[in-house]
Amino acid sequence: MPPARKRARRYDPAKTRAAVFAQLGNVREALQGLTPEQLALPTRLGDWTVRELVAHIGMAVTAVHRSLDRAAPPQQDVQVAEWPFAGAAAIADFTRDLAARQPDLDAYLADVEQSLHTLLAAHPGGRLLETNAGALPLDDYLVTRTVELVVHTDDLNAAVPGLDVPYDRQALAAATRLLADALAVKAPGGSTEVRVPPYAVVQCVEGPRHTRGTPPNVVETDPLTWIRLATGRLAWKDAVEEARVSASGERADIGDLLPLMS
């Protein structure tokens, strides 16, 4: 695994918690307007339907519950920017079973939301959790939940024509920053500047370090395009050809570093 950043970004715990609940609330509100036919639509996630995708969104939140059910690890052994490299668990069958057992998805997400409120009120943010990436504080693990929620909200919007589930600004910001920091962990250096306004700027890739003036190698894109690139929803080549990303300089082609997670 790549070495962690020397100075890890700090996230405001109150804003992170509010963002998780806000984005989950956005999904719940959109879900109430979906028909059985829309819930049966395919998604870009293999053979999952929209119903199974929604069930998985709930599972992404209850990962906090499952981690809190386990004993706390003795010490933190990973930084939150390393979380994207952990890989996804094999959960396809569990997701399908959960979707089949939850005929009322809104009631299921409402229960997920309420139980998370209860758990967070009972545990300090510094409580260490055993996660798929390693031992992380609760507050940091909640930042990873913004990535899950934003990415799967985008999957949901892509699956249902006309659906436009909004993205909570704080959730989008946290997800963007975490994935930008993960790039800097994967390719440490200072020769290339990656800009995702208005949320993130990181320097990465080995080579001459930029110190002042306009960087010689610059990549710039918008938050959703960056998140799609980082999670394998969009190919670098396609993003460049469609002018969704600008890349200038001989070290600005970061396509071989993407995706960071899938």
HELIX and SHEET records of a PDB file:
HELIX    1   1 PRO A   13  LEU A   31  1                                  19    
HELIX    2   2 PRO A   36  LEU A   39  1                                   4    
HELIX    3   3 VAL A   50  ASP A   69  1                                  20    
HELIX    4   4 VAL A   80  ALA A   86  5                                   7    
HELIX    5   5 ALA A   92  ARG A  101  1                                  10    
HELIX    6   6 LEU A  105  ALA A  122  1                                  18    
HELIX    7   7 LEU A  138  ALA A  159  1                                  22    
HELIX    8   8 ARG A  169  LYS A  186  1                                  18    
HELIX    9   9 PRO A  223  ALA A  230  1                                   8    
HELIX   10  10 TRP A  236  GLU A  241  1                                   6    
HELIX   11  11 GLY A  255  LEU A  257  5                                   3    
SHEET    1   A 2 LEU A 128  GLU A 130  0                                        
SHEET    2   A 2 ALA A 135  PRO A 137 -1                                        
SHEET    1   B 4 ALA A 200  CYS A 204  0                                        
SHEET    2   B 4 THR A 192  VAL A 196 -1                                        
SHEET    3   B 4 VAL A 218  THR A 221  1                                        
SHEET    4   B 4 VAL A 245  SER A 248 -1                                        
END                                                                             
